[in-house]
Amino acid sequence: MRHVPILRKGRPYRSVDVARPAHYRTRQPFVEVSQANAGLVRRDLRDEDQRSMRACLEEFTARELVALCARAADHFARGTLPLGESPQTPEDYVQDTSATTGMPHVMVRRNLEKIRGVLADVGAVLAGLTRGLDLDVLDRGLGEAGGHAVSFVAQAPALGVVLPSNSPGVHALWVPAIALKTALVLKPGSAEPWTPYRIAQALLKAGLPPEALGYYPADHAGAQAVLLACGRGMVFGDTGSTARFRHDPRVEVHGPGYSKVLLGPDLADDWERYLDVMLSSILDNGGRSCINASGVWVTRHGDAIAEALADRLARVRPLPAEDEAAEIAPFADARVAEGISAAIDAGLALGGARDVTAGRRGSGRIARFDGGTYLLPTLVRCDGPDHPLANREFLFPYASVVEVAPGEMPQRLGPTLALAAITGDAALLSRLLSSPLVRRLNLGGVPTSVVAWDQPHEGNLFEHLYARRALQRAAPD
């Protein structure tokens, strides 16, 4: 069995304690992953150790690190890289990731391309996040922007990132940290050790000093130790697992997105034109992302829209992992799928909502196929926005259709990570643009699942890692 080691300052370390993620189909151990306990994490991430991790990045200019990331993009997508003591080709990576997460190969490849694109274009990504700041300012410590003197100071030498297992695409959010001269400490998801390890190896092959990287597979205590030790952090997870850090300014929390499609009153009668936008928002990436729509909020025609979406979603069925047409993914743990389905049924039992897809599927919501356990796409029509299922998010293609009065939006939406606003109504657009509830706003026919990586996503990575200091200079004599 292959072994994935810990990386202590970029160097492999085999632990006595190991985890063995299982293949989603056979439920047999698929790979052995060394585990770091909280004590090891704390010992490796003392303040002086983190300062030395960053110090090796200070030997590069920011532009050199941007170029290094571009080289790493090619290695990540096309190269054969070390996986412990074994080689891993790009096709091996696709199959490995699919084996423990259940994601079909086509989805893994799409996510691989997302990450490659961010690494290759990290300069453009940072231009967006910094509002066009000349990155030379980070080398010199001061400079000019917009005709004003500016100076930025790093908030911490290292960024600690606690990662999920649901989709590799989220890794595109933290990779620009290296170009910002910030060391990385990564705690991978228990079922997805592959992507962060491969990114780390691609960066090392591109010339990154090993000291700038830490990779610590760990349990809950180890994950907490990473976030508590590092001056800046990111955590991905559900509401329960991220609650401790919800109000910690050092940690950027990426929890449920509650993303939605909004169809304004001016275009409500043309709803059929926008079914593809709604469908893509719900179904892309197997419904596994926080930017997948979990709600379609409309001002009228809610029943007709729900019926039409249900017709389309009910056609989606499990396919082999190798099938390029696969649109949904199995759950690595069947108990998770069963728990989600039970939660939906409990909500339906309260009344005021119905599963519109149920009568079209010809079977239950849970499907067994080729050794995997799937949840079939589910569309629920809620009588109003207060129903418990109206604003819920699940780890598969699930959405509710809710009718609200035009004047109630966006207040009734609640917190919304990504909103596809299909409207030209000036008053509604003005309210959306001024609303703190909406984090990402896709105007027109842009699905919620379409992301511009040079835009902030639940926070701005540059502003998370750097603070602008006040700077005044005396006039020349």
Secondary structure, 3 states (H helix, E strand, C coil): CCEECEEECCEEECCCCEECCECCCCCCECCEEECCCHHHHHHHCCHHHHHHHHHHHHCCCHHHHHHHHHHHHHHHHHCCEEECCEEECHHHHHHHHHHHHCCCHHHHHHHHHHHHHHHHCHHHHHHHHCCCCCCHHHHHCEEEECCEEEEEEECCCEEEEECCCCCHHHHHHCHHHHHHCCEEEEECECCECHHHHHHHHHHHHCCCCHHHEEECCCCHHHHHHHHHHCCEEEEECCHHHHHHHCCCCCEEEECCCCEEEEECCCCHHHHHHHHHHHHHHHHHHHHCCCCCEEEEEECCCHHHHHHHHHHHHCCCCCCCCCCCCCCCCCECCHHHHHHHHHHHHHHHHCCCEEECCHHHHCCCCEEEECCEEEECCEEEEECCCCCCCCCCCCCCCEEEEEECCHHHCCHHHCCEEEEEEECCCHHHHHHHHHCCCEEEEEECCCCCCCCCCCCCCCCCHHHHHEEEECCCCCCCC
